[in-house]
Amino acid sequence: MTVTISADDPRSIKAIEIAAGASSWLEVRSHDGEIGFAIPSQCAKKDGLYYLVTSSSCDCQDFKRHGLRDGRIGEQGYHGDCKHMRAVQLLAELEKAQQTQPRAKRRHLRVLTTSRED
C-alpha cells in the first residue's frame, strides 16, 4: 500500500497530526477478529470521544458522508478515506518501513590508555 500525502489536502495534514499522537490510540479487535484502533477526537468539544477505525471504515461523520460504507458510495457521491483512516495508513507504512530498513552497524570505540611517567 502506498499512502500519498499532499500539503494542499487538509485531510492529509490532519492525518499527520493524528498519527503523531498514535501513543494515545487504543488497539481494538472486532467480533470477526479485525484489528482496529480507537482514536480520540481532536475536537475539544468532544473530549473523551473515540472513533473506531479499521482499514476499511471509520465511524466519524466525515467518513459517513464521504466514505464507502455498506457497499455504496458516500452520501455526497465521493469515496474517500477520512483523516482517521489516513492516520492509520500512515502509521502502518511507517512501521513497515522501520521493519524493512537494515539496522546500522554499531561502531565500537576502543579507548587506549597510556601511562605517562614523569
N, C-alpha and C positions, 0 to 999 in steps of 0.2 A: 504494500500500500504506500502511496506517496501522498503526502499532505502538502498542499500548496498554500502559502501564506502571502497575502498581499497587504501592503501598507495602506492601500486605498479601500480595503474592505474592513468595516467596523467589526464584523464578527471575528475576523482573524486576529485583530488587535486584542479584543476582549478574551478570545480563546487563549492567547499567550498569557494574559494576566491570570486567568483561571488556572491554567496549567502550572503556573509558578506557585500556586497555593495547593498543589496536589497533596501535600502532607496533611491537609485538613479533610481530605476526602475519606469516605468510609467505603471499604470494599464490600459488596453485597453479592449474593447469589440468588437467582430466581428459582422458582419451583422446578423448572425444567433444567436447572444446572448452569444457565448462562451467567457469566460473571459480569457485573456492572459496578457502578460507583454511585454513591450518594454524594452529590456535590452541593455545597452550601450556596445559597443565593447571594449574589453580590449586592443586592438591594438592601439598604439599611432598614427600610420599612418591613422587610421580610426576614428579619433576624430570626434564626432558628429554623428556617425553611430549607429543605434539601430537595434537589431534583434527582430523580432516579434516571441514570444514564447508562445505556448499553451501547454496543457497537451499531445498533440499528434503530434506536429510539431514545427519546427523552420526554419527560412529562412536563417540560416548560411550555409556556404559552407560545413562544416563537416557533417551536417545533410543531405544536398543534396547528398553528396557522399555515406554516410554510413547508413542513416536512412530510415525508412519506409515512402514512400510518394506515393500518388496516387495509393494505393493498391498494391504496389510492393516492393521488397527488393531493397535497395540502389544499386548504380552502381557497387560497389565492392562486392556485394553478401552478405553483412553483415548488419544485422539490429541492430541498437543500438542508444541509446539516446546520443545527443551531451552534452557538458558541460553546455550549457544554460538550456536545459531541466532538467538535473540533479539538477541544482541550484534551479529551480522552485520546483522540487520534494522535495528537502531538506527543503526549506522554508515552504512548505505545511506541512511536517511532524513535523517541529519544532513548527509551530503554533498549530497544532493538539495536540502535547504533552503538550504545555503550557496551553491549554484549559482543558485538562483532569486531570491535576495534582491538587490535593486538595490544597486549599490555607492554608498556615501555620497560625496557631492561633497566634494572636497578644498577646504579653506579655505586661501586664500593670505593670508599676513600680510605686509604691506609695512611695512618699517621706514623711517621718515623720520628723517633726522638733520638737526639744525640746528646750525649753528656759532654759538657764542656768543663774542662779542667782549667782553672785559672792559675 
